């Protein structure tokens, strides 16, 4: 098993500004937060 390092930047959790979540296809910040966590957990153990 190889060691992996993941680098991330500001994912804008709870930044309730429509210009952050609407262009990404979300209707609200809660949906975007859930998708970020789900996508992260699919890649990182």
N, C-alpha and C positions, 0 to 999 in steps of 0.2 A: 504494500500500500504506500503510495507516494504522499509525501507531505505537500500540502498546497497552502498558499497564502492568498487570501482574497482582500483586495483593497476596494473600499467604497467611499463615496463622498456623501454629501447631504442629500438624503432621499426625500426631504421635505415632509417628514411625518408631522401630521397635525398642523401644517401650515395651511390654514383654511382660506386660500386665495384661489378663486376660480381659474386664474391664468396658469396655475400649476396643474390642476387636475383635469380641467375640461379639454385641453389639447391632447391629453393622454387618453381620452375616451371615457372618463369617469364623470358621473353626475354629482358626486359629493366626495369629500375628503375621506370619509370612513371607508368607502369602497376602494379608494386608491390605497389607503393604509393597509387594508386587508390583502390586496393584490401584491403589494410590495413584500409583505411578510410571507405570503404563499410562494411567490417566486423565489425569494431568498432561500426558504426552507427546501425547495426542490433541488437546489444546487449545493447548499452548505449543510453538512451534517451537524 
